[in-house]
Amino acid sequence: MTTVLEVNNLSKSFGSVKALQQVSFSVQQGCVFGILGPNGSGKTTMLGIILDILRADTGSISLFGQPANHLIRKKIGTLLETPNFYHYLNAVQNLEIAAGIKGVSNPDIDGVLEKVNLHKRKLSKFQTFSLGMKQRLAIASCLLGDPEVMIFDEPTNGLDPVGISEIRLLIKRLAAEGKTIIMASHMLDEVEKVCSHVAILKQGVLLASGHVDEILVNDDIVEVKAKDIAALENILHQAPNNTGVHHGENGSLHVLFASGKADLEAVNKFCFTQGITLTHLTLKKKSLESKFIEITNDK
């Protein structure tokens, strides 16, 4: 598989603030790669260096197997901030201006509007668009010139649930067409639903990088209760195959098992043989949020 982006030992400081600290990862062609981290983790700095808006202190970037330069970066469509269009112009007019700025000759404006599901509103003024529609028009602008790679910074930021769903579906469609998409996000739900690969940053340090299913593995949680919660907690630590026991909500205990390994009948039988009768027993899934907090807090 072709490597689209290679980040090698990238570091960047702003005064005493270390925005990135020797970060390295690679992005393969055709994947949806999420750069995930809390606000202030270095995501936007990373994208700025990739796009030559910022200069790294040390390290290097290669694109399509070559040292990054202006010509190679023309293969990339970018959305780094709030869409900036003329409010009194319609979608077609705004995209014509965008194409002129980018130097795209004979732009397929109807085609990109079809891709983002705005063709029926192509003659509507930008000021009449919802936030989700404005964001989709910005992605249409990114698609002018048919770039191989798309880079988005927080593409669903500030959108309502409908707008978020629209952008998710659009990203999935673009990926299905063979586009490589790199997106920064602080939203775990976003990464789970649209990304195939992820790099997790915290305070400029790369904590993990790889396939989403490998990095953000979801454990099974068995939630249990009994009259004597202290005695229950004591025996659960000896329960076969568990990977941990934690306090849950409303006086419950959570017993962790590797994904797909929880056996409610076995847990119930084990507790009963230890002299504990359970008053509550149910299977839950560990949230990505819990897993992400564990990763970023432990390192």
C-alpha positions in Angstrom: 0.0 0.0 0.0 1.3 3.5 -0.9 2.4 5.8 1.9 0.7 9.2 1.4 2.2 11.0 4.4 5.3 10.3 6.5 5.9 12.3 9.6 9.4 11.9 11.0 10.4 13.1 14.5 8.5 16.3 14.2 9.0 18.9 17.0 7.7 22.4 17.4 7.8 24.9 20.3 6.2 28.3 20.8 8.5 29.8 23.4 8.4 27.5 26.4 5.4 25.6 25.1 6.3 22.3 23.4 3.5 21.9 20.9 5.0 18.8 19.3 7.7 16.5 20.7 9.4 14.1 18.2 6.1 12.9 16.6 6.3 10.2 14.0 3.6 8.3 12.1 2.5 7.4 8.6 -0.7 7.5 6.6 -1.5 5.0 3.9 -3.4 5.7 0.8 -7.2 5.2 1.0 -7.6 5.4 4.7 -9.4 7.8 6.9 -6.8 8.9 9.5 -7.8 10.7 12.6 -5.4 12.9 14.6 -7.1 12.7 18.0 -6.5 14.6 21.2 -7.9 17.1 23.7 -7.7 20.8 22.9 -4.1 22.0 23.1 -2.7 18.6 22.2 -0.9 19.8 19.0 -3.4 18.7 16.4 -3.7 22.0 14.5 0.0 22.6 14.8 0.6 19.3 13.2 -1.7 20.1 10.3 -0.1 23.5 9.9 3.3 22.0 9.5 2.0 19.4 7.0 0.6 22.2 4.9 3.6 24.5 5.3 1.7 27.1 7.2 4.1 26.6 10.1 7.7 25.5 10.1 8.9 22.7 12.3 11.9 23.2 14.6 13.1 19.7 13.9 12.0 16.7 11.9 10.6 16.3 8.4 7.5 15.7 6.3 7.3 13.6 3.1 4.2 13.4 0.8 3.7 10.7 -1.7 7.2 9.4 -1.0 8.9 12.8 -1.7 10.0 15.7 0.5 7.0 18.0 0.8 7.0 21.0 -1.5 4.6 23.5 -3.0 3.8 21.4 -6.1 3.1 18.2 -4.2 0.9 20.0 -1.7 -1.4 21.0 -4.7 -2.6 17.3 -4.5 -4.2 18.1 -1.1 -7.6 19.7 -0.5 -7.8 21.5 2.9 -10.4 22.7 5.3 -8.7 24.3 8.3 -11.1 26.8 9.7 -14.7 28.2 9.5 -15.8 28.4 5.8 -15.0 31.8 4.4 -17.4 32.6 1.5 -19.2 35.7 0.2 -22.6 35.7 2.0 -24.4 37.5 -0.9 -23.2 35.1 -3.6 -24.6 31.7 -4.4 -22.8 28.4 -4.2 -21.7 28.4 -7.8 -20.4 31.9 -7.7 -18.4 31.2 -4.5 -16.9 28.0 -6.0 -15.9 29.9 -9.2 -14.0 32.4 -7.0 -12.4 29.6 -5.0 -11.3 27.8 -8.2 -9.8 31.0 -9.5 -7.8 31.5 -6.3 -6.6 27.9 -6.4 -5.7 28.1 -10.1 -8.0 25.3 -11.1 -9.0 25.6 -14.8 -12.3 24.2 -16.0 -13.5 23.3 -12.5 -16.2 20.7 -12.3 -18.5 22.8 -10.1 -21.6 20.8 -10.8 -19.8 17.6 -10.0 -18.4 18.7 -6.6 -21.8 20.1 -5.6 -23.4 16.7 -6.5 -20.8 15.0 -4.3 -21.7 17.1 -1.3 -25.4 17.0 -2.0 -25.8 20.7 -2.6 -26.6 20.7 -6.4 -30.3 21.5 -5.8 -29.2 24.6 -3.8 -26.4 25.7 -6.2 -28.1 29.0 -7.0 -29.0 29.8 -3.3 -27.1 32.5 -1.5 -24.5 31.4 1.0 -26.3 33.3 3.7 -29.4 31.1 3.4 -27.4 27.9 4.1 -27.4 26.0 7.4 -24.1 25.5 9.2 -24.0 22.0 7.9 -24.6 23.2 4.3 -21.9 25.8 4.7 -19.4 23.1 5.8 -20.4 20.9 2.9 -19.8 23.8 0.5 -16.4 24.2 2.1 -15.7 20.6 1.4 -16.9 21.1 -2.2 -14.3 23.8 -2.5 -11.6 21.4 -1.2 -12.7 18.9 -3.9 -12.0 21.4 -6.8 -9.2 20.1 -8.9 -9.9 16.5 -7.7 -7.1 16.3 -5.0 -6.0 12.8 -3.9 -5.8 13.8 -0.2 -8.2 15.8 2.0 -7.2 17.4 5.3 -9.8 18.6 7.7 -9.4 20.3 11.0 -12.4 19.6 13.3 -14.8 19.2 10.3 -18.0 18.8 12.5 -17.1 21.5 15.1 -20.1 23.6 16.1 -22.6 21.6 14.0 -25.9 20.3 15.3 -26.6 16.5 15.2 -28.0 16.6 11.7 -25.0 18.6 10.4 -22.6 16.2 12.1 -24.4 13.2 10.5 -24.2 14.8 7.0 -20.5 15.4 7.3 -19.9 11.9 8.6 -21.7 10.4 5.6 -19.9 12.7 3.2 -16.5 11.7 4.6 -17.4 8.0 4.3 -18.5 8.5 0.7 -15.3 10.3 -0.2 -13.3 7.5 1.4 -15.3 4.9 -0.6 -14.3 6.8 -3.8 -10.6 6.3 -2.9 -9.8 9.6 -1.3 -7.3 9.6 1.6 -8.7 11.7 4.4 -6.7 13.1 7.3 -8.8 14.8 10.0 -8.0 16.3 13.4 -10.7 15.9 16.0 -11.1 16.0 19.8 -14.4 14.0 19.4 -13.9 10.3 20.1 -17.3 9.5 18.7 -16.2 11.0 15.4 -13.1 8.8 15.2 -15.1 5.7 16.1 -17.7 6.3 13.3 -15.5 7.5 10.4 -11.8 6.8 10.9 -10.0 3.6 10.0 -6.7 4.7 11.7 -5.8 7.1 14.5 -2.9 8.9 16.1 -3.5 10.0 19.7 -1.7 13.2 20.9 -1.5 14.6 24.4 0.5 17.9 25.0 2.5 17.4 21.8 3.4 13.8 22.6 2.3 10.9 20.4 0.8 8.3 22.8 -0.4 5.7 20.2 -0.8 5.2 16.5 -2.4 2.5 14.4 -5.8 0.9 13.4 -8.7 2.2 15.4 -9.7 -1.3 16.4 -6.3 -1.9 17.8 -5.8 1.4 19.6 -9.3 2.0 20.9 -10.2 -1.6 21.9 -13.5 -1.8 23.7 -13.6 -4.0 26.8 -16.8 -5.8 28.0 -18.1 -4.6 31.3 -20.3 -6.7 33.5 -22.2 -4.5 36.0 -23.1 -6.3 39.2 -24.7 -5.5 42.6 -25.2 -7.4 45.9 -26.4 -6.6 49.4 -22.9 -6.8 50.7 -21.0 -4.8 48.1 -17.7 -5.0 50.0 -17.7 -8.8 50.1 -18.7 -8.8 46.4 -15.8 -6.6 45.5 -13.4 -8.8 47.5 -14.3 -12.0 45.6 -14.6 -10.4 42.1 -10.9 -9.8 42.0 -10.5 -13.6 42.0 -13.1 -14.1 39.2 -11.7 -16.0 36.3 -10.5 -14.1 33.2 -11.4 -10.6 34.5 -9.0 -7.7 33.7 -10.1 -5.4 36.5 -12.8 -4.4 38.9 -14.0 -0.8 39.4 -16.8 1.1 41.1 -19.6 2.1 38.9 -22.7 4.3 39.4 -25.4 3.8 42.0 -23.4 1.4 44.1 -22.6 -1.0 41.4 -19.3 -2.7 40.5 -17.9 -3.1 37.0 -16.0 -6.2 36.2 -13.9 -5.9 33.0 -13.3 -8.6 30.5 -11.5 -8.6 27.1 -13.9 -7.8 24.3 -16.4 -10.6 23.7 -15.1 -12.7 26.6 -17.7 -11.7 29.3 -19.9 -14.7 30.4 -22.8 -13.6 32.6 -23.7 -17.1 33.5 -20.1 -17.8 34.6 -20.0 -14.6 36.7 -23.3 -15.4 38.4 -22.2 -19.0 39.1 -18.8 -17.9 40.5 -20.4 -15.4 42.8 -23.0 -17.9 44.0 -20.3 -20.5 44.8 -18.5 -17.9 46.8 -21.6 -17.3 49.0 -22.7 -14.0 47.2 -26.2 -13.7 45.6 -26.3 -11.1 43.0 -29.2 -8.6 43.0 -28.1 -7.1 39.6 -26.2 -8.5 36.6 -26.0 -6.9 33.2 -23.5 -6.6 30.3 -22.3 -3.2 29.2 -19.7 -2.1 26.6 -16.8 0.2 27.6 -17.1 3.5 25.9 -14.4 5.0 23.7 -14.4 8.0 26.0 -13.4 5.8 29.0 -10.7 4.1 26.9 -9.4 7.4 25.6 -9.3 8.9 29.1 -7.3 5.9 30.3 -4.8 6.3 27.5 -4.2 10.0 28.0 -4.2 9.9 31.8 -1.8 7.0 32.0 1.0 8.5 30.0 
